[in-house]
Amino acid sequence: MQQRLSLTVSLILILLCASWGLQYVAVKITNTGISPVLQGGLRSAFAAVLLFLWMLYKKEPFFEKDNSFWPGVCLGLLFSAEFILVYLGISYTNASRASIFLYTSPFFVAIGAQLFLPNEKIRLIQIIGLVCAFFGVVVAFSESLFGVSTEIILVGVESIGIGISKMLLGDLMILIGAVIWGASTVLIKASSLAKTRPSKTLLYQLVISGILLPLTSVILGEEGITKLSPLIITTFLYQVIWVAFITFLIWFWLIRHNPASLIASFTFLTPVFGVLAGVLLLGEAMTFQLVVALVLVGIGIYLVNRPAVR
């Protein structure tokens, strides 16, 4: 079995992680002109069209009997819920913090695998990684709980509204989104989607979220598209064409042709790039708590995804 990745594959993975880290800055910028949930829906809808055309070009069937319909629908619903939380959460918290919280997802995958995937047993090194990441999340939350951010909003109906800082609310939304992302991964592994072509699995997610998110935007009373500037259009197209379409297809191709455990270990780089992008491009503060959280979560992701040594 292949025990290491080629230099070319490693460089491609670093590029993908940098692209995903930069995505949070792109979302933050696009939020200034397109409402968060609507933005997520439009991103999925346009990316679904590109993926549909790609599958036509590759002559991939859409309706073969693979028992993937209902698991695919469930996956699409989870994907939609995740992106509602993520796109709303980024409007409340920093892009750098969002990248840390969202990429705690591998830990929830590891926990879910113990419950629903009997063939996957957690190893001691993974337990250490989970503990490491847990303390990283605690450190990150300490800043929004006890830090200098004092802007308060009300959650709930007016008579029982609870005061909560915007940053804390955003952090919680992103973290719940990470839990849902982890549940989506476990669903793929535990259902017929495990044998479904990656492009079709991705199409389920994009089509369903491309329909549900715009409807949710209307229900929430979002303002919609309020401003379109060259920068906003560029960051939106970056999400659609590069992130949702191209990088996902490259990722699935890499997983098909390389050991998944070796590929997954690179994901610890994504929050690193996310924090750097937020600091350099948005001027977000690089606080001591953020650095400690980033190190702990990054180490945890690496340990959870580290391949077993024979």
Secondary structure, DSSP 4 states (H G I P E B T S, - for coil): ---S--HHHHHHHHHHHHHHHHHHHHHHHHTTTB-HHHHHHHHHHHHHHHHHHHHHHTT--SS---S-HHHHHHHHHHHHHHHHHHHHHHTTS-HHHHHHHHTTHHHHHHHHHHHH-TT-PPPHHHHHHHHHHHHHHHHHHHHHHHSS---EEEES-GGG-EEEEHHHHHHHHHHHHHHHHHHHHHHHHHSGGGGS-HHHHHHHHHHHHHHHHHHHHHHHT---B----HHHHHHHHIIIIIIIIIIHHHHHHHHHHS-HHHHHGGGGHHHHHHHHHHHHHH-----HHHHHHHHHHHHHHHHHHPPPP-
